[in-house]
Amino acid sequence: MPGHSEAPGHSHALWSTILSKRMGFALLMGFYSGLPLLLTGALLQAWLKDSGTDLTMLGAVALLGLPYTLKFLWAPLVDRYSLFRLGRRRGWLIVSQLLLSLSIAALGMTQPAHAIFATLAAALCTSFFSATQDIVIDAYRRENLLDREQGLGAALYVNGYRFAMLLVGGGGLILADFVGFRDLYLLAATLMFSSVLVTLAAPEPKNVHPYPATLKEAVLLPLLSFFARRNAWVILAFIVLYKLGDTLAGQMTIPFYLTVGFSKTEIGMVVKLFGFWATLLGSLLGGVLVLRGGLYVSLWVFGVLQGLSTACFALLLATGPSQMALAAVVSFENLSAGMGSAAFTAFMAIQSDQRYTATQYALLSSLMGVPRVFAAAPSGWLVEQVGWQNFFLSSAMVAVPGLLMLAGLKPVLR
């Protein structure tokens, strides 16, 4: 049952786990989770720009991401109620995916040049149903996988997510030149609708824990359950700090590459190409290593590698605009970041109580996004104060407090 934590078996058992249907569903659900994101982000901005929308309105498109940040507010509904007879998770998945497909199609049918607010309303609905789908998929993955499988499941989920973003972000812009944005969104809605077939084929997770009996319980008990733990605040602090240095450095990498002397073409080719595949490989490798070596050791090793890879950016100041050096640094950083993300996501998953998976995981994942917001603000100021070399070395050292907290978290890790 989910939650059991026996040690990994021999290589045959490892491959059986990697190639299992459970992992296949984690990969596919990651794809459908990533598919809608850019439809209300970069792709929508490109459409609005083509339609003559002013820059003020283009900037306001960022607010369409609020449902992803605030999804914990309606996550208790997902824990409390079951829809239809498909089960608590599959019922909510079917409904959110159907409504998401319809909202994407509705978005494609709007005319932003003539009715911008209708376009934004349809886009907001798309974001809301996409965030709701994310709530359910995260809960499903947590409940459908064993504790020791969470790292690999998270890696496959993230890889599916990234493939979808590449398909929509890169392929979508190319396709829009040939068929137009309207047909592009209708095609995306059709692709999104295929997620319903995947959900119907997926098994409902086996959960022996009773569901919350009332909505009040669904709201309050997840908080009471979490903060009843002796190390609750340590867990929260670790979630904020573990990838803080990596995030802090990541905010300033593009300005740094330009400062070193790399051209925009070099950045696009090396950073995006090498970075994308290194992240995918790192996520997959991290998931396998978590399965083989356990989460506690993996978090230590990957955390140290994240810090070292961040410090390596300073080496580019010595090499100058060398494409080989850039490819090496970018590959190392993205590989270690992918490994760290797989272990980190697994850590958050096993911290959620399976009686309230949707609510607790939504809260923890929202907290995970906090460093991205607060790291963006002071990063440029820090560079101006201490210079590029000290900035990256300091960002590497920011990883140390999170790593030191691991010793206190060993009892809740495998």
PATORLUM-761367 format. One record per residue: residue in three letters; z, x, y of N, C-alpha, C in turn. Coordinates in steps of 0.001 Angstrom, whole numbers, padded with zeros to 6 digits, always signed. Layout:
N
ALAZXYZXYZXY/...
***
This chain:
414
MET+000000+000833-001195+000000+000000+000000+000000+000868+001245/PRO-000469+000375+002400-000440+001158+003618+000973+001586+003947/GLY+001126+002829+004367+002462+003311+004693+002981+004267+003662/HIS+002410+004237+002399+002849+005162+001373+002355+006544+001724/SER+003070+007594+001376+002748+008917+001898+002789+009999+000829/GLU+002279+009705-000397+002260+010723-001419+001368+011880-001001/ALA+001634+013074-001591+000869+014264-001225-000571+014133-001660/PRO-001499+014776-000940-002894+014722-001338-003097+015340-002711/GLY-004020+014835-003483-004275+015328-004820-005275+016458-004811/HIS-005934+016683-005929-006898+017768-006072-008192+017418-005338/SER-009189+018326-005459-010416+018170-004676-011171+016894-005021/HIS-011097+016454-006287-011776+015209-006658-011179+014031-005898/ALA-009847+014022-005816-009179+012953-005068-009519+013026-003587/LEU-009681+014256-003071-010035+014427-001665-011402+013805-001383/TRP-012390+014148-002231-013724+013595-002022-013756+012098-002252/SER-012948+011620-003175-012880+010174-003403-012372+009457-002159/THR-011423+010090-001467-010896+009511-000232-011940+009558+000879/ILE-012591+010718+001029-013576+010876+002099-014726+009876+001939/LEU-015153+009648+000703-016305+008786+000441-015919+007349+000106/SER-014666+006998+000339-014196+005653+000002-014739+004609+000971/LYS-014725+003363+000532-015164+002264+001397-014274+002155+002629/ARG-012991+002473+002485-012068+002397+003629-012542+003299+004764/MET-012978+004505+004399-013464+005441+005418-014809+004986+005991/GLY-015631+004378+005152-016899+003839+005635-016691+002766+006687/PHE-015715+001898+006453-015423+000851+007436-014834+001452+008714/ALA-014037+002539+008585-013501+003203+009787-014635+003745+010645/LEU-015657+004340+009996-016805+004878+010716-017604+003770+011398/LEU-017895+002703+010662-018695+001609+011217-017965+000896+012348/MET-016662+000680+012180-015906+000010+013231-015806+000878+014479/GLY-015783+002199+014295-015824+003088+015451-017134+002933+016210/PHE-018225+002799+015467-019533+002607+016100-019555+001334+016940/TYR-019068+000239+016380-019097-001034+017112-018083-001062+018254/SER-017052-000239+018143-016091-000137+019244-016690+000623+020423/GLY-017492+001654+020143-018095+002444+021217-019338+001830+021820/LEU-019990+000921+021089-021256+000341+021540-021180-000344+022910/PRO-020157-001179+023191-020167-001916+024468-019742-001098+025686/LEU-019111+000065+025482-018436+000746+026587-019375+001082+027738/LEU-020477+001758+027453-021390+002169+028527-022234+001021+029053/LEU-022263-000110+028306-022994-001278+028792-022353-001848+030056/THR-021069-001573+030246-020388-001995+031467-020007-000788+032335/GLY-020546+000386+031980-020258+001594+032724-021516+002213+033298/ALA-021904+003366+032745-023034+004126+033295-024348+003350+033240/LEU-024586+002628+032148-025840+001896+032022-025923+000757+033045/LEU-024791+000084+033239-024752-000989+034227-024952-000437+035636/GLN-024349+000715+035907-024532+001333+037231-026002+001666+037482/ALA-026682+002167+036448-028106+002478+036594-028906+001209+036884/TRP-028578+000119+036215-029267-001153+036422-029034-001667+037845/LEU-027772-001611+038273-027435-002077+039615-028111-001223+040683/LYS-028170+000084+040446-028839+000970+041413-030323+000622+041517/ASP-030950+000365+040375-032359-000034+040377-032580-001359+041102/SER-031527-002192+041103-031638-003519+041720-031314-003497+043206/GLY-030991-002305+043734-030726-002184+045161-029291-002432+045562/THR-028367-002388+044616-026947-002609+044924-026408-001438+045751/ASP-025571-001741+046735-025055-000678+047603-023997+000155+046890/LEU-023680+001313+047452-022766+002262+046807-021353+001719+046681/THR-020932+000901+047646-019593+000319+047582-019431-000528+046330/MET-020415-001363+046051-020362-002207+044860-020483-001368+043591/LEU-021293-000309+043655-021417+000566+042491-020081+001218+042147/GLY-019331+001608+043175-018017+002185+042939-017042+001188+042337/ALA-017185-000074+042751-016286-001117+042249-016497-001411+040776/VAL-017631-000982+040226-017905-001190+038799-016826-000528+037941/ALA-016182+000514+038466-015115+001188+037716-013982+000237+037355/LEU-013769-000796+038171-012705-001769+037905-012976-002579+036649/LEU-014213-002578+036176-014527-003295+034943-013845-002657+033735/GLY-013336-001444+033914-012611-000791+032832-011155-001203+032716/LEU-010673-002038+033632-009269-002444+033600-008840-003109+032293/PRO-009659-003965+031673-009218-004564+030403-008832-003535+029341/TYR-009481-002381+029332-009130-001349+028352-007740-000768+028633/THR-007368-000721+029908-006055-000204+030283-004957-001240+030087/LEU-005298-002517+030291-004294-003591+030262-004284-004376+028953/LYS-004977-003882+027934-005125-004653+026703-003808-004941+026004/PHE-002778-004155+026284-001480-004410+025662-000888-005749+026098/LEU-001386-006308+027223-000823-007565+027724-001126-008739+026803/TRP-002290-008738+026152-002602-009842+025238-002613-009406+023766/ALA-002253-008155+023500-002153-007696+022108-001143-008501+021285/PRO-000011-008972+021862+000915-009787+021058+000267-011025+020444/LEU-000726-011597+021107-001421-012760+020546-002087-012398+019220/VAL-002602-011179+019139-003285-010718+017932-002300-010532+016790/ASP-001066-010113+017126-000030-009970+016097+000548-011315+015673/ARG+000622-012243+016600+001303-013518+016320+000439-014506+015536/TYR-000820-014632+015896-001643-015717+015363-002732-015200+014419/SER-002993-015984+013393-004141-015761+012512-005198-016806+012833/LEU-006455-016388+012833-007541-017299+013148-008332-017622+011878/PHE-008535-018882+011643-009286-019353+010480-008599-018887+009190/ARG-009358-018734+008142-008789-018325+006853-009223-016921+006455/LEU-009701-016176+007421-010195-014834+007139-009094-013789+007162/GLY-007895-014174+007584-006808-013218+007703-006525-012893+009159/ARG-005380-012299+009377-004955-012031+010753-005888-011045+011451/ARG-006346-010010+010770-007200-009009+011412-008671-009432+011417/ARG-009195-009848+010303-010615-010193+010244-010933-011428+011077/GLY-010010-012379+011146-010246-013566+011962-010432-013218+013428/TRP-009540-012378+013949-009650-011949+015345-010888-011082+015561/LEU-011234-010261+014574-012423-009425+014712-013690-010274+014822/ILE-013807-011275+013938-014993-012137+013970-015128-012816+015330/VAL-014042-013383+015831-014080-014107+017108-014426-013162+018254/SER-013761-012013+018317-014025-011081+019427-015454-010551+019361/GLN-015964-010300+018169-017320-009769+018037-018387-010807+018373/LEU-018155-012047+017983-019097-013108+018343-019134-013305+019859/LEU-017962-013380+020481-017898-013567+021928-018436-012343+022674/LEU-018221-011170+022103-018736-009944+022706-020267-009934+022665/SER-020844-010332+021548-022303-010398+021439-022878-011376+022452/LEU-022235-012524+022588-022710-013535+023538-022575-013042+024972/SER-021496-012358+025291-021292-011892+026665-022284-010785+027020/ILE-022627-009922+026056-023636-008888+026309-024996-009538+026563/ALA-025323-010555+025743-026586-011271+025940-026607-011972+027295/ALA-025479-012593+027663-025388-013271+028963-025549-012270+030104/LEU-024967-011079+029936-025100-010033+030949-026566-009645+031119/GLY-027273-009527+030014-028688-009178+030091-029544-010240+030755/MET-029104-011489+030709-029874-012595+031292-029647-012763+032787/THR-028655-012048+033334-028385-012176+034768-029406-011393+035576/GLN-029423-011648+036870-030332-010960+037791-029505-010348+038929/PRO-029067-009095+038755-028171-008489+039748-028762-008401+041152/ALA-030075-008356+041270-030690-008284+042599-030495-009571+043381/HIS-030302-010697+042668-030174-012001+043320-028785-012627+043171/ALA-028067-012261+042115-026745-012872+041864-025820-011812+041282/ILE-025396-010883+042125-024605-009746+041674-023276-010171+041062/PHE-022660-011237+041597-021353-011634+041097-021447-012271+039710/ALA-022563-012909+039407-022771-013421+038047-022886-012252+037070/THR-023554-011192+037489-023667-009993+036650-022299-009367+036407/LEU-021518-009245+037478-020186-008638+037338-019255-009510+036503/ALA-019384-010830+036622-018553-011728+035813-018883-011577+034330/ALA-020174-011511+034012-020580-011320+032615-020135-009956+032106/ALA-020190-008945+032978-019751-007603+032593-018249-007571+032342/LEU-017478-008300+033156-016031-008356+032964-015688-009043+031641/CYS-016411-010102+031312-016209-010761+030013-016514-009799+028867/THR-017578-009021+029031-017937-008035+028012-016820-007013+027827/SER-016262-006522+028929-015157-005554+028857-013932-006165+028195/PHE-013634-007423+028533-012452-008081+027981-012575-008251+026466/PHE-013709-008744+026011-013874-008955+024566-014009-007621+023828/SER-014556-006613+024497-014628-005285+023901-013228-004694+023735/ALA-012383-004840+024757-011003-004360+024667-010239-005107+023584/THR-010512-006412+023449-009859-007203+022401-010287-006717+021026/GLN-011581-006436+020876-012054-005883+019606-011352-004564+019304/ASP-011157-003722+020323-010481-002435+020131-009054-002637+019628/ILE-008351-003628+020176-006994-003921+019732-006978-004177+018234/VAL-007893-005027+017786-007907-005444+016383-008366-004297+015480/ILE-009380-003549+015913-009879-002446+015085-008805-001375+014904/ASP-008071-001052+015969-006982-000072+015852-005923-000562+014869/ALA-005563-001832+014965-004569-002394+014051-005100-002414+012621/TYR-006368-002772+012481-006977-002820+011140-006947-001436+010494/ARG-007354-000407+011253-007398+000949+010701-006005+001414+010303/ARG-005017+001107+011124-003635+001496+010811-003164+000845+009520/GLU-003479-000416+009330-002961-001159+008179-003790-000958+006919/ASN-005049-000564+007067-005937-000455+005910-005918+000931+005274/LEU-005355+001919+005996-005328+003290+005493-003906+003734+005192/LEU-003763+004618+004209-002482+005238+003932-002082+006146+005089/ASP-000800+006459+005179-000338+007343+006254-001102+008660+006257/ARG-001274+009262+005084-001926+010562+005008-003424+010479+005315/GLU-003995+009275+005303-005417+009092+005572-005722+008807+007035/GLN-004676+008657+007852-004885+008250+009236-005693+009267+010035/GLY-005487+010562+009773-006222+011584+010511-007711+011523+010231/LEU-008080+011428+008955-009489+011348+008591-010095+010037+009080/GLY-009345+008949+008946-009830+007659+009437-010072+007682+010933/ALA-009160+008318+011672-009324+008431+013124-010545+009284+013465/ALA-010760+010371+012693-011901+011248+012941-013213+010502+012747/LEU-013328+009747+011672-014555+008998+011418-014747+007901+012459/TYR-013647+007265+012845-013716+006242+013899-014253+006855+015203/VAL-013700+007997+015592-014123+008653+016835-015577+009095+016747/ASN-015988+009611+015588-017377+010045+015444-018340+008860+015537/GLY-017975+007742+014916-018795+006538+015050-018858+006076+016490/TYR-017736+006160+017182-017634+005790+018597-018575+006642+019452/ARG-018558+007957+019187-019374+008868+019985-020864+008694+019705/PHE-021209+008426+018457-022609+008171+018133-023117+006932+018877/ALA-022276+005908+018942-022671+004689+019653-022862+004968+021136/MET-021972+005764+021718-022096+006092+023135-023339+006932+023403/LEU-023671+007847+022465-024895+008634+022610-026119+007731+022526/LEU-026082+006791+021590-027208+005871+021413-027419+005013+022652/VAL-026325+004461+023182-026426+003580+024342-026661+004377+025627/GLY-025920+005468+025795-026017+006227+027036-027324+006974+027188/GLY-027712+007709+026149-028958+008463+026219-030164+007622+025858/GLY-030133+007053+024655-031250+006236+024201-031455+005000+025047/GLY-030361+004421+025550-030462+003211+026362-031219+003440+027654/LEU-030910+004552+028318-031606+004857+029577-033094+005127+029343/ILE-033400+005805+028242-034810+006062+027921-035526+004748+027623/LEU-034879+003891+026804-035495+002624+026414-035685+001691+027606/ALA-034739+001768+028570-034828+000903+029751-036102+001156+030549/ASP-036598+002394+030505-037843+002710+031211-039054+002010+030588/PHE-038938+001660+029310-040079+001071+028600-039992-000452+028511/VAL-038776-000977+028266-038657-002427+028042-037901-003141+029151/GLY-037234-002390+030035-036434-002999+031092-035013-003249+030635/PHE-034119-003425+031604-032700-003592+031284-032418-004919+030591/ARG-033127-005970+030949-032878-007280+030332-033061-007207+028822/ASP-034197-006704+028370-034460-006624+026935-033541-005612+026261/LEU-033170-004574+026997-032249-003584+026442-030905-004226+026104/TYR-030376-005037+027027-029083-005692+026785-029197-006730+025670/LEU-030320-007419+025578-030502-008383+024496-030579-007668+023143/LEU-031200-006509+023132-031241-005707+021904-029844-005231+021527/ALA-029067-004806+022529-027690-004370+022278-026840-005527+021757/ALA-027070-006731+022281-026329-007914+021807-026654-008201+020339/THR-027913-008036+019974-028316-008248+018581-027660-007215+017665/LEU-027632-005961+018121-026982-004905+017340-025491-005171+017215/MET-024882-005648+018306-023461-005966+018270-023175-007105+017297/PHE-024076-008059+017210-023891-009200+016312-023831-008756+014852/SER-024503-007644+014521-024457-007152+013136-023060-006723+012727/SER-022163-006506+013699-020784-006146+013380-020080-007251+012610/VAL-020505-008490+012831-019908-009621+012120-020121-009470+010618/LEU-021286-008991+010220-021583-008794+008795-020681-007724+008195/VAL-020420-006666+008967-019519-005608+008500-018109-006152+008328/THR-017661-006954+009290-016317-007533+009202-016188-008463+008006/LEU-017210-009253+007738-017183-010147+006580-017117-009363+005269/ALA-017735-008184+005247-017722-007364+004032-016418-006583+003874/ALA-015701-006393+004976-014466-005603+004937-013322-006426+004346/PRO-012422-005790+003593-011260-006507+003057-010193-006698+004131/GLU-009439-007765+004016-008281-007938+004897-007191-006970+004457/PRO-006605-006207+005394-005548-005263+005007-004376-005976+004335/LYS-003800-005315+003327-002626-005865+002656-001385-005476+003445/ASN-000695-006455+003936+000501-006211+004742+001631-007075+004205/VAL+002638-006415+003661+003752-007149+003043+004801-007569+004064/HIS+004652-007134+005305+005648-007450+006322+005387-008841+006905/PRO+006441-009587+007224+006247-010913+007825+005720-010794+009249/TYR+004887-011756+009655+004369-011782+011015+005448-012313+011963/PRO+005340-011998+013261+006263-012605+014228+006176-014126+014152/ALA+007331-014783+014175+007365-016240+014008+007018-016982+015291/THR+007261-016340+016436+006970-016973+017723+006285-015960+018627/LEU+005687-016456+019695+005051-015557+020651+006095-014682+021346/LYS+007278-015245+021571+008359-014467+022178+008709-013269+021305/GLU+008790-013501+020006+009064-012394+019082+007936-011363+019124/ALA+006691-011829+019224+005545-010927+019242+005540-010047+020482/VAL+006151-010527+021563+006213-009757+022807+007429-008822+022809/LEU+008592-009335+022414+009839-008581+022559+010140-007658+021384/LEU+009909-008128+020159+010317-007348+018998+009597-005995+018883/PRO+008309-005889+019254+007688-004552+019210+008404-003539+020091/LEU+008847-003981+021277+009572-003078+022178+010952-002747+021624/LEU+011671-003775+021160+013012-003550+020615+012957-002663+019375/SER+011948-002906+018536+011797-002111+017320+011529-000651+017653/PHE+010651-000408+018626+010301+000972+018953+011469+001710+019588/PHE+012126+001087+020573+013187+001779+021296+014517+001801+020538/ALA+014553+001154+019382+015718+001286+018517+015726+002637+017798/ARG+014606+003333+017820+014537+004641+017179+015296+005680+017995/ARG+015933+006572+017298+016716+007606+017973+015836+008527+018817/ASN+014597+008757+018371+013711+009703+019063+012574+008994+019803/ALA+012779+007749+020220+011719+006980+020857+011188+007672+022113/TRP+012092+008172+022954+011648+008792+024201+010953+010128+023955/VAL+011361+010816+022889+010682+012067+022531+009244+011781+022107/ILE+009052+010703+021341+007715+010303+020907+006834+009997+022112/LEU+007367+009235+023067+006595+008885+024264+006254+010123+025091/ALA+007216+011020+025237+006975+012240+026004+005921+013109+025313/PHE+005979+013165+023998+005003+013950+023245+003592+013383+023437/ILE+003462+012059+023431+002156+011422+023624+001578+011782+024988/VAL+002426+011855+026001+001961+012207+027347+001596+013691+027444/LEU+002360+014550+026771+002239+015985+027006+001292+016712+026058/TYR+001067+016202+024852+000374+016982+023822-001019+017428+024274/LYS-001771+016548+024895-003132+016905+025322-003246+017009+026845/LEU-002118+017152+027530-002137+017193+028995-002892+018405+029514/GLY-002624+019586+028945-003305+020789+029409-004800+020713+029180/ASP-005194+020224+028019-006608+020044+027680-007272+019089+028667/THR-006558+018003+028990-007086+017013+029929-007174+017571+031344/LEU-006156+018289+031758-006111+018873+033100-007300+019815+033312/ALA-007551+020684+032345-008663+021623+032462-010005+020897+032430/GLY-010090+019857+031608-011347+019135+031455-011824+018463+032729/GLN-010898+018159+033624-011276+017491+034868-012123+018373+035776/MET-012016+019694+035615-012653+020608+036566-013707+021497+035922/THR-014117+021213+034691-015037+022127+034021-016422+022151+034676/ILE-016971+020984+035043-018313+020966+035637-018338+021734+036969/PRO-017394+021485+037911-017368+022316+039132-017203+023804+038818/PHE-016427+024105+037768-016222+025508+037396-017522+026143+036924/TYR-018264+025449+036045-019542+025994+035561-020491+026280+036726/LEU-020544+025374+037683-021414+025557+038843-020956+026740+039696/THR-019633+026910+039813-019083+028030+040573-019434+029367+039920/VAL-019373+029413+038596-019699+030644+037864-021158+031022+038071/GLY-022015+030003+038260-023421+030283+038506-024392+029668+037519/PHE-023897+028796+036649-024778+028122+035707-025580+027041+036432/SER-026824+026860+036017-027645+025807+036607-027289+024464+035971/LYS-027696+023395+036614-027438+022060+036071-028133+021884+034727/THR-029319+022463+034590-030047+022370+033316-029288+023084+032214/GLU-028768+024262+032502-027985+025010+031508-026738+024237+031114/ILE-026077+023652+032099-024874+022868+031803-025226+021683+030917/GLY-026301+020986+031279-026699+019822+030503-027075+020178+029084/MET-027837+021239+028917-028299+021615+027579-027177+022191+026727/VAL-026416+023123+027284-025393+023811+026496-024148+022962+026325/VAL-023624+022453+027441-022364+021720+027385-022517+020428+026599/LYS-023526+019654+026930-023671+018358+026275-024112+018504+024822/LEU-025074+019416+024558-025585+019569+023200-024553+020225+022293/PHE-024089+021421+022665-023105+022119+021840-021781+021365+021814/GLY-021396+020844+022979-020116+020136+023053-020078+018902+022184/PHE-021157+018135+022193-021188+016894+021407-021021+017174+019917/TRP-021831+018090+019390-021777+018347+017952-020506+019077+017552/ALA-019989+019944+018426-018732+020628+018117-017573+019646+018069/THR-017593+018646+018949-016540+017624+018932-016598+016803+017649/LEU-017805+016417+017243-017943+015658+015997-017449+016472+014804/LEU-017857+017745+014746-017427+018604+013649-015918+018811+013686/GLY-015380+019021+014889-013940+019225+015024-013146+018016+014580/SER-013600+016823+014941-012905+015601+014528-012892+015471+013012/LEU-014052+015696+012391-014152+015566+010939-013320+016627+010232/LEU-013425+017871+010701-012643+018956+010117-011150+018704+010301/GLY-010768+018237+011492-009363+017928+011739-008848+016850+010812/GLY-009644+015798+010597-009234+014727+009703-009024+015206+008280/VAL-009927+016063+007803-009805+016604+006442-008569+017496+006330/LEU-008324+018332+007345-007172+019233+007306-005853+018471+007390/VAL-005824+017366+008140-004623+016523+008154-004384+015941+006760/LEU-005459+015529+006094-005358+014974+004750-004853+016026+003761/ARG-005311+017266+003934-004937+018326+002999-003581+018950+003322/GLY-003334+019215+004606-002154+019997+004969-001009+019218+005572/GLY-001218+017939+005862-000160+017154+006462-000251+017136+007980/LEU+000381+016149+008583+000248+015931+010021+001073+016914+010839/TYR+002268+017260+010374+003140+018127+011151+002511+019500+011381/VAL+002047+020131+010305+001424+021453+010417+000136+021361+011235/SER-000629+020293+011026-001899+020136+011736-001693+020036+013243/LEU-000708+019266+013664-000439+019137+015095-000066+020482+015713/TRP+000705+021277+014991+001047+022617+015472-000202+023482+015631/VAL-000969+023589+014551-002140+024477+014547-003169+024033+015584/PHE-003477+022735+015605-004493+022235+016531-004016+022345+017976/GLY-002718+022153+018198-002178+022285+019554-002305+023706+020079/VAL-002015+024688+019209-002171+026097+019601-003641+026416+019891/LEU-004541+025927+019041-005973+026161+019250-006461+025524+020546/GLN-005942+024331+020879-006303+023684+022143-005905+024557+023328/GLY-004701+025109+023274-004241+025965+024358-005080+027228+024491/LEU-005395+027861+023357-006211+029073+023383-007616+028801+023910/SER-008194+027676+023484-009559+027363+023933-009597+027069+025423/THR-008535+026465+025949-008461+026225+027390-008393+027545+028155/ALA-007598+028481+027651-007482+029791+028302-008812+030542+028281/CYS-009641+030283+027270-010921+031001+027135-011905+030701+028267/PHE-011711+029598+028976-012594+029318+030112-012539+030447+031136/ALA-011369+031068+031269-011215+032156+032237-012118+033339+031899/LEU-012524+033478+030626-013393+034583+030227-014765+034498+030895/LEU-015190+033276+031228-016505+033107+031855-016552+033740+033243/LEU-015393+033940+033849-015357+034619+035145-015767+036079+034987/ALA-015483+036642+033796-015836+038034+033543-017276+038171+033055/THR-017731+037234+032237-019083+037333+031679-020155+036883+032664/GLY-019779+036037+033616-020783+035479+034516-021609+034421+033810/PRO-022743+034032+034393-023541+032929+033831-024318+033321+032578/SER-023588+033652+031517-024196+033988+030222-024236+032729+029356/GLN-025430+032317+028944-025556+031123+028119-024844+031290+026784/MET-024892+032484+026214-024233+032722+024933-022714+032561+025066/ALA-022160+033121+026148-020715+033002+026378-020336+031545+026616/LEU-021161+030839+027392-020884+029429+027659-020902+028620+026367/ALA-021910+028854+025526-022004+028129+024265-020789+028400+023378/ALA-020324+029663+023354-019171+030026+022528-017902+029342+023028/VAL-017672+029400+024338-016459+028799+024911-016475+027284+024752/VAL-017615+026667+025052-017728+025212+024948-017553+024757+023502/SER-018162+025477+022560-018047+025110+021147-016599+025210+020678/PHE-015918+026304+021045-014525+026485+020649-013639+025400+021254/GLU-013857+025111+022540-013011+024109+023207-013226+022717+022613/ASN-014467+022343+022387-014741+021016+021857-014342+020896+020392/LEU-014490+021971+019645-014062+021962+018241-012558+021743+018147/SER-011790+022501+018928-010324+022373+018885-009870+021034+019459/ALA-010573+020545+020503-010218+019242+021075-010466+018128+020069/GLY-011578+018222+019323-011858+017218+018300-010814+017226+017198/MET-010399+018408+016767-009358+018519+015742-008037+017949+016256/GLY-007699+018316+017492-006452+017808+018071-006460+016311+018230/SER-007587+015744+018622-007682+014288+018803-007493+013548+017487/ALA-008054+014092+016395-007902+013450+015090-006432+013392+014679/ALA-005727+014518+014830-004309+014553+014459-003467+013702+015406/PHE-003802+013751+016686-003038+013012+017694-003170+011502+017490/THR-004388+011044+017200-004600+009623+016946-003859+009184+015692/ALA-003861+010047+014669-003111+009743+013446-001616+009651+013743/PHE-001123+010534+014601+000297+010504+014980+000659+009158+015609/MET-000162+008694+016539+000123+007413+017185+000081+006265+016186/ALA-000852+006354+015245-000985+005274+014274+000269+005124+013422/ILE+000801+006235+012926+001948+006114+012020+003242+005818+012772/GLN+003224+005915+014109+004405+005530+014887+004485+004017+015106/SER+003413+003302+014787+003416+001850+015006+003982+001129+013799/ASP+004882+000213+014056+005492-000634+013028+004448-001638+012557/GLN+004218-001719+011250+003142-002574+010746+003423-004061+010906/ARG+004604-004430+011332+004850-005835+011674+004228-006176+013028/TYR+004084-005149+013890+003567-005382+015248+002521-004323+015596/THR+001639-004041+014658+000695-002928+014832-000142-003061+016098/ALA-000706-004246+016310-001623-004427+017439-000924-004141+018764/THR+000277-004683+018937+000987-004533+020207+001444-003100+020433/GLN+002096-002518+019423+002620-001170+019611+001499-000149+019768/TYR+000431-000272+018993-000653+000704+019103-001363+000557+020460/ALA-001514-000676+020929-002134-000886+022238-001295-000256+023342/LEU+000024-000369+023247+000906+000246+024240+000816+001766+024195/LEU+000838+002333+022984+000793+003785+022846-000549+004348+023296/SER-001642+003660+022976-002957+004151+023392-003140+004028+024902/SER-002526+003005+025508-002567+002895+026969-001787+004043+027607/LEU-000655+004387+027003+000141+005507+027503-000627+006811+027364/MET-001412+006939+026292-002218+008136+026079-003200+008353+027225/GLY-003659+007265+027857-004613+007374+028943-004001+007761+030270/VAL-002676+007724+030369-002009+008044+031632-002322+009463+032120/PRO-002271+010490+031236-002573+011840+031723-003957+011970+032338/ARG-004939+011207+031835-006289+011297+032397-006290+010895+033864/VAL-005482+009898+034198-005428+009423+035573-004698+010418+036463/PHE-003524+010862+036011-002695+011707+036864-003156+013166+036877/ALA-003872+013594+035817-004372+014965+035813-005552+015120+036754/ALA-006299+014026+036966-007486+014104+037815-007109+014372+039267/ALA-006003+013815+039691-005644+013893+041108-005322+015311+041585/PRO-004414+016044+040909-004028+017350+041469-004876+018519+041000/SER-005837+018310+040100-006546+019440+039500-007306+020258+040537/GLY-008053+019586+041439-008787+020320+042466-007867+021070+043407/TRP-006753+020450+043773-005771+021085+044656-005195+022333+043993/LEU-004917+022251+042678-004358+023398+041954-005330+024573+041961/VAL-006620+024279+041775-007622+025352+041793-007622+026040+043146/GLU-007550+025263+044216-007551+025845+045560-006314+026712+045803/GLN-005201+026349+045173-003949+027086+045397-003871+028370+044583/VAL-004320+028336+043321-004071+029475+042433-005347+030173+041953/GLY-006528+029577+042211-007777+030185+041742-008125+029725+040337/TRP-009381+029959+039961-009866+029451+038679-009155+030086+037480/GLN-008969+031380+037494-008368+032037+036334-006958+031532+036079/ASN-006134+031534+037110-004752+031073+036941-004690+029576+036626/PHE-005676+028822+037111-005716+027387+036810-005872+027160+035314/PHE-006818+027855+034685-007048+027651+033257-005908+028231+032419/LEU-005371+029366+032841-004235+029927+032108-003008+029016+032223/SER-002806+028435+033407-001688+027498+033589-001900+026231+032769/SER-003145+025750+032714-003452+024567+031914-003157+024825+030440/ALA-003436+026061+029984-003132+026418+028601-001625+026388+028354/MET-000848+026848+029319+000612+026891+029159+001232+025503+029199/VAL+000528+024549+029820+001038+023173+029860+001167+022599+028453/ALA+000445+023178+027493+000518+022691+026110+001847+023040+025445/VAL+002559+024021+025979+003761+024516+025308+004864+023460+025181/PRO+005230+022717+026252+006307+021717+026093+006014+020693+024992/GLY+004765+020234+024910+004422+019280+023861+004593+019874+022480/LEU+004193+021132+022313+004338+021797+021022+005810+021979+020657/LEU+006635+022328+021638+008062+022519+021367+008731+021218+020911/MET+008200+020086+021381+008763+018794+020974+008498+018472+019506/LEU+007509+019135+018942+007158+018861+017543+008317+019124+016593/ALA+009127+020148+016903+010238+020463+016017+011177+019277+015861/GLY+011394+018536+016961+012267+017374+016907+011629+016157+016270/LEU+010310+016202+016111+009600+015061+015532+009297+015239+014042/LYS+009689+016372+013471+009360+016635+012069+009840+015541+011116/PRO+011025+014928+011349+011469+013881+010422+010557+012667+010379/VAL+009770+012404+011437+008906+011208+011429+007466+011550+011101/LEU+007222+012832+010721+005871+013277+010380+005815+013681+008921/ARG+004578+013793+008402+004378+014188+007009+003699+015549+006974/
***
